[in-house]
Amino acid sequence: MIQPRFVCIIGAESTGKTTLAQSLAQHFGSLWVPEYLREFCDVRGRTPTRNEQSLIIETQHLNVLAAGANASDSGARYVFCDTAPLLTAVYSDFVFADKSLYARARTLHAHYALTLLLEPDIAWVADGLQRDGEQVRAPITQMIARELSAIGVRCATIAGHGDLRLAAAIAAINGIDLSPTRP
């Protein structure tokens, strides 16, 4: 049985995380995990409060674990995760000045074989309740990059449009197969 590798796709809002996760899953014949925050907002008709941020983190993690079990059963090599608990911690810090979620998010982030940090170089698109505006993309990207650097995970920055963005992500993923697996 193959143990799938988890690939995190992270970035500020409207940087193409969902599109890239779906495209990578299709390219590699693997699974992808949707962003739980989107489901939360759609079901409740609002964004989460400060006290609900931990629920977002834990539910996203449970969804990743479930996809990992499904991938293992089906022989898929990868699970592509449309965002990660670390992004929830960053937004909780940005929106609520709440740094309490970083420790848990950092622990969970260590399980990814690779993190793809998406640059905010594509057009911002309004998308319902989840969007704070184009003006938050640069500071959020900086906060994510700082966190990824601090925790020392394997990371590749992905930029460009359309096929170039997908090709850069595929190249980064192919590179993890050439390097030793992190313990």
Secondary structure, DSSP 8 states (H G I E B T S, - for coil): ----EEEEEE-STTSSHHHHHHHHHHHHT-EEE--HHHHHHHHHTS---GGGHHHHHHHHHHHHHHHHHHHHHHT-SEEEEES-HHHHHHHHHHHH---TTHHHHHHHHTT-SEEEEE-S-S-----GGG---GGGHHHHHHHHHHHHHHHT--EEEE-SSHHHHHHHHHHHHHHHTTS----
